[in-house]
Amino acid sequence: MRLLAEGLSARRGEDLIFKDISFDLAGGEALVVTGPNGSGKSTLLRVLAGLLGADSGRVRLKGGPAGFDHPRELSHYLGHRNAMKRELTVEENLIFWQRFLGDSPGGSGDGLVEAATAVGLADIIHLPFGYLSAGQQRRMAMAKLLVAYRPIWLLDEPTAALDVSADRLFAGLVARHLERGGIVIAATHQALGFTGVKSLEMTGFFH
Ligand SMILES: Nc1ncnc2c1ncn2[C@@H]1O[C@H](COP(=O)(O)OP(=O)(O)OP(=O)(O)O)[C@@H](O)[C@H]1O
């Protein structure tokens, strides 16, 4: 499967945020998107996730499962917010996401305990999400990537609030996903700790 962006441009309100963004990623490849605040990294991820329309250009998949020609339904989107309910336990949140997202064709997600263990938090699965520290909350958001299979991961500042060991753990999860033929696109200000990735530097426009 390949993910292609061809001459993409996007606007927020009246403002053109970026233009002429093109890339081509095969299964097993990652793209790290860098650039200053406001340069359009989150906007690009939202376009790829199908949450925002492109102003011009297109995003498409080649060679993916039949009937899927856009990455939106085959993607996990991890935004700045963790998208968990504070009042529900970690386990309840993960069960919700597992059922809501379901598996994409071609794979199956991990069990809850397995996913919580993979992010190093199996012991606190019974706690309300709101009780967790910021770093623990971000780890649980990563577990969401594991409980339902999606071949494409779109990650916005995935390692914000993470300590060094969680950074390494996250790099391991990404490496495993790539080894299994997944695609990862991550916007970040920090080095993510994995090698052999493509990069895209957003420059933004001055209005
Ligand atoms: N809903 C909106 N309406 C109008 N402008 C918006 C909207 N959302 C974002 N913008 C503008 O779009 C531009 C790009 O924002 P975006 O969040 O994509 O940048 P970013 O590179 O991800 O920034 P950061 O590194 O701070 O997360 C910014 O100038 C921002 O103010």
The ligand as a Tripos MOL2 file, in Angstrom:
@<TRIPOS>MOLECULE
LIG
   31    33     1     0     0
SMALL
NO_CHARGES

@<TRIPOS>ATOM
      1 N1         -9.9130   27.0240   12.9330 N.pl3     1 LIG1
      2 C1         -9.0160   27.8960   12.4710 C.ar      1 LIG1
      3 N2         -9.3690   29.0480   11.8540 N.ar      1 LIG1
      4 C2         -8.4680   29.9070   11.3750 C.ar      1 LIG1
      5 N3         -7.1290   29.7270   11.4640 N.ar      1 LIG1
      6 C3         -6.7240   28.6000   12.0730 C.ar      1 LIG1
      7 C4         -7.6150   27.6230   12.5970 C.ar      1 LIG1
      8 N4         -6.9000   26.6260   13.1340 N.ar      1 LIG1
      9 C5         -5.6070   26.9400   12.9360 C.ar      1 LIG1
     10 N5         -5.4960   28.1170   12.2960 N.ar      1 LIG1
     11 C6         -4.2530   28.7620   11.8900 C.3       1 LIG1
     12 O1         -3.5940   27.9020   10.9690 O.3       1 LIG1
     13 C7         -2.1830   28.0550   11.1050 C.3       1 LIG1
     14 C8         -1.5470   26.6740   11.1770 C.3       1 LIG1
     15 O2         -1.9140   26.0650   12.4150 O.3       1 LIG1
     16 P1         -1.4510   24.5890   12.7740 P.3       1 LIG1
     17 O3         -2.1110   24.2450   14.0710 O.co2     1 LIG1
     18 O4         -1.6870   23.7170   11.5990 O.co2     1 LIG1
     19 O5          0.1340   24.7950   12.9500 O.3       1 LIG1
     20 P2          1.2210   23.8360   13.6090 P.3       1 LIG1
     21 O6          2.4030   23.8520   12.6990 O.co2     1 LIG1
     22 O7          0.6300   22.5010   13.9150 O.co2     1 LIG1
     23 O8          1.5420   24.5990   14.9520 O.3       1 LIG1
     24 P3          2.1050   24.1210   16.3950 P.3       1 LIG1
     25 O9          3.5440   23.7530   16.1890 O.co2     1 LIG1
     26 O10         1.9450   25.3570   17.2260 O.co2     1 LIG1
     27 O11         1.2390   22.9850   16.8630 O.co2     1 LIG1
     28 C9         -1.9560   28.9460   12.3280 C.3       1 LIG1
     29 O12        -1.6330   30.2390   11.8790 O.3       1 LIG1
     30 C10        -3.2850   28.9230   13.0320 C.3       1 LIG1
     31 O13        -3.5310   30.1210   13.7140 O.3       1 LIG1
@<TRIPOS>BOND
     1     1     2 1
     2     2     3 ar
     3     2     7 ar
     4     3     4 ar
     5     4     5 ar
     6     5     6 ar
     7     6     7 ar
     8     6    10 ar
     9     7     8 ar
    10     8     9 ar
    11     9    10 ar
    12    10    11 1
    13    11    12 1
    14    11    30 1
    15    12    13 1
    16    13    14 1
    17    13    28 1
    18    14    15 1
    19    15    16 1
    20    16    17 2
    21    16    18 1
    22    16    19 1
    23    19    20 1
    24    20    21 2
    25    20    22 1
    26    20    23 1
    27    23    24 1
    28    24    25 2
    29    24    26 1
    30    24    27 1
    31    28    29 1
    32    28    30 1
    33    30    31 1
@<TRIPOS>SUBSTRUCTURE
     1 LIG1         1 GROUP 0 **** ****
